[in-house]
Amino acid sequence: MIKPATTAAALSLQKQSRLKKICFLLVLCCWQFTANSQSLAEIKKVLDTTNNPLGYVKFVLKKKYFIDTVAVLSTSTFLGKSDSLAYHGKVGKVYGPFKKENILVKILMKAPNTFYHVKHILLDTSVFSKRFADKLADSIILKIKSGLATFADEASIYSADNESARKGGDLGWFVRGVMLPAMDVELVKHKKGELFKVWSTSGLHIVTIADDPKKDNGYALMLRVIL
């Protein structure tokens, strides 16, 4: 025979269990109501400050999202918003929405890479013979080394790369693997200020390393939320 006290205890536990379930459902409903009633500014504020942005997006906002790793290839020229944000954006900060793109982007973390600052003068071997280009390169290097001309002066006169020629031959800062394979090989062999020649399918490059290699923002882990 079951004792009355035991039966009462069992009923009490069942009631507590039901109350917990009801409370849990109420919390979920409140979360959903809050998510639906939140303005864009409020959503951005929560994403900016929460320690669990994935949980907030997945369980509260219930929005589609992606996590991407974006590489920065150059700190001088950006391919689009993604690599520009990867370089300039602050960790933990939320950006967007963007024109014609109804998304928010949160920078979750960043990692460094090594960047090189290079200048070049391209002698076009479709205009000059290889033999002439090689002698002309030696003459240009000698003029620069002797102080009779600057690298920028010679780039503006001889370089077939018009875009960099307007900047004194400056290619900006970039990572290895972006430029010519032959140039990548030579970069690690030379120091700041040295002048050297690199052959490529485009012609003969007179190259100088403008600054010492440096560590900078090279990668970013981004959370993209589709609104």
N, C-alpha and C positions, 0 to 999 in steps of 0.2 A: 504493500500500500504506500502510495506517494504522500509524503508529508506536505502539509499546506505551505510551510516555509520554503521548501524546495521548489514547489510550483510557483510561488510568488517571485522567487529569485529568477527563475527561468523567464517568466513573463517580463520582469524588469529588464533583463538583458535583451529580449526581443524588442522592447520599446526603445531602448538605447540604440540598438542597431538600426531600427527604422528612422529614428531621429537623425542619426549620422548620415544616412542615405539622403534624407530630405534636405539636410543642411548642405550636403555636397551638391545636390541638384540645384539648390538655390544659388550657391556660389557660381556654378557653371552658367546659370541663367543671367546672373548679375554681370559676369565677365562678358557674356555675349551681348547683353544690353549695352554695357559700357563700350565695347568695341564698336558696335553699330552706331552709337551716339557720339563717339569721339570725332572731333574735327581733325583735319590734317595736321594742324599745329600741335594738337594734343598727342597725336600718334607719333609725330617726330620727337616731341619732348620725352615721351616714354622710351622710344628707341634710343634716344641720346643717353638716357640715364640708367636703363635697366641692365642688370648683370646677366640676364638671360634673354637676349634679343630673339633667339630662335624659338624659345618657348612662347614668348609673347606673340610672335608672328604666326606660329603654327597653331597654338591652342586658343589664343584670345582673338587675334585678328582673323585667323583662319584664312590667310592669304597665301597665294602661290609665291614661292621664293626660290632663289638659286644662290649658291655659294661659288664664287669664282676666284681663281688666282690670276692676277693681272701682272704682266711683266712690263717694266719700264725699259725701253730700248735706248732712248735718248732723253736727256734732260733739257735739250735745246728745242727739239721739235717733237710734238706729240701727234700720234695717229688719230686720236679722238678723245672723248670725255673720259673713257675708262682709264687709259694710261696717264692722263693729266690728273685725274683724281687720285690714282695710285701714287703719284709723285707728290702732289701738292696737298692732298687731303690729310686731315688729322685723324689719328686713331681714335675710334669711339664716336666720331662725328657722323651725323646723318645729312645727306645731301639730296636735293630733288624736291618735288618732281621736276623733270626737265621738259623743255618744249618738245611736243610731239611724242614724248615718252612718259607715260603715267607710272613711273617707278620711283622708289626711294632707294638710296644706296648708303649703307653703313660700312665704314672702314673698320674691319675687325682687328687686323694686325698688319704689320709691315716687316719686311726683311731687307737687308742691304745687298748691294752688288757693287762690283768694281767698274768705275767709269774712266774713260780715257778722253783727253782733250787734244784733238789733232787738227793740224792744218795741212793742206796739200796744194800743189800746183799740178794740174793734169796736162801733159803734153800729148795731144791727139795724134796717134800713129796712123790715122787715116789721112792726116794732112802731112805729117813729117814721116820720113823713113825712120826705122828703128835706130839705124846708125846715127842719123842726124839728131834725133830726139835724145839719144844718149849723150852726145857731145854737147848739145844745148843744155841739158840738165846739169852737166859738170860745170859749164860756164855760169849758169844761174847760181848754183851752190857756191862757187868761188866768189861771185859778186856779193852774195849775202854774207858769207863768212868774213870777207875783207871789209865790210861796212860800206861798200859802194852802192848798195841798194838794200831795201828791206824786203822781207818775205811778202808783205802785202803789196809792195810796188810790183814785184815780179809776177805775183798771182794776177794782178789786174791787167798785166800786159800779155802773159803767155797762157794762162790757164783756160782750158776748154770747158771747165765746170763753171758756167757763168754765175750760178747762184752763190757758190762759195767764193768765187773771185770777187764779187761785190763786197764780201766781208773780209777781204784780205786773205782768202784761202781757208777761212775758219769753217770747220765741219761741226764744231760744237762738241759736247760731251756725249759719249755713247759707250755701250758695252761691247765687248768682243763678241764676234759672231754676227754682228749687224752689218759690218762693212765687208770689204773684199777679204777672202781667205788669206791671200798673200800678205795683206796689210796686217791682219790679225797675228800672223806668224812673226812679223817684224816688230810689232809693238812691244813685245816682251823682251826684245833684244836691245832696245835703245832707251836712252834716258831723255829727260827734259832738255830741250834746246838742240839736240842732235839733228842733223840733216841726213836723210838717206833716200835711196831710190827704191821704188817698188813697181814691178811690171805687172800689168793686168791686161785683160782683153780690151779694155778701154784705151790703153796706152801706157805711158810712163808717168808715174806719180813721184813728185819730189815732196817728201813728207817731213814734217817736224812735229815733235810732241810739245805742245804749248805749256802744259802743266804736269805736275806729278799725278799719277793715277790716284783716285780718291774713292772712298766708300760713300755711297749715297742710297737713297730710297730706290730699291731695285724691284721689289715685289710687294703686292698688297693682296690680302685676303678680304674679299668684299661680299657682303650680304645684299642681294638685290631683291626688293619686295615689290611684287606686281600689285598695284592698287586697283 
